[in-house]
Amino acid sequence: MLHRFLVGLVDAKRILEIGDARENVVKLSNITVDVAFLDVDKMSYKYHHDAILERSMLNKSGLFIADDTAFTSVTT
C-alpha cells in the first residue's frame, strides 16, 4: 500500500511529497512547516503524528491536519 504524506507552506513555498510516508518524514526532517497534512493508512496515524512532532517539523503555532480520523481504526 502506498502511504501519502504532504507538507506545505515553508517560507511561502509549498512542498508536496507523495510516496512512502516513513521515508518522507525522514527526508523532510530538516525543515519546519506551518501546515502539515497527513493522509496515511489509518493504523499508522499515531506513528506519523508522533514522528512529525518529535522531529519538531511543525512550527509551534502550526496547524496539523489528519485526514479520515473519524474512523474507529484510528487509535491514540
Stockholm file with secondary structure:
# STOCKHOLM 1.0

chainA/1-76         MLHRFLVGLVDAKRILEIGDARENVVKLSNITVDVAFLDVDKMSYKYHHDAILERSMLNKSGLFIADDTAFTSVTT
#=GR chainA/1-76 SS CCCEEEEEEETTEEEEEESCHHHHHHHTTTCCEEEEEEECCGGGHHHHHHHHHHTTCEEEEEEEEETTCSSTTCCC
#=GC SS_cons        CCCEEEEEEETTEEEEEESCHHHHHHHTTTCCEEEEEEECCGGGHHHHHHHHHHTTCEEEEEEEEETTCSSTTCCC
//
